[in-house]
Every structure is written in C-alpha cells, then in structure tokens.
Amino acid sequence: MSSKSIRILQRPLANNDFELTPALDMNGIPLGTCMLRVEMYELWFTGEIFPAKKELTTDYVPQR
C-alpha cells in the first residue's frame, strides 16, 4: 500500500480542468486483483474539510 499527497493550488482565474503528471507507480505489483482509491478534499478558509472518495477494484495485468 502506498499513498501520495498532491496539492492543487487555487488561482483567481482557475477552472475545473488541470493536468496531473502520473502519480501511480505499478512497478513490482504482481498480476492479480488490485484496489485503487482516490481521496480528495477541499480545505476551506474556515478550516472545514469537504472530502470525496472513489474506489475501484480491477484485475491488474503488468504491461512491459
């Protein structure tokens, strides 16, 4: 299991589109069923946190 934190900065002219460089390294993961989970949250100036979570289970086949 591993995790990676990514900070998305907000700008006055920002929209909902942004590009994310690959953050998932599957090297060393064996053939089989894997669960992927993405958790995102927005931290408001009041200190309130608005979370969102998505999980996916898939059969992983290593690519070479």
Protein Blocks (a to p, Z undefined) as FASTA:
>chain_A
ZZddddddddfkbcfbdcdddfbdfehiacdddddddddddddfkopacddddddddddd
ddZZ
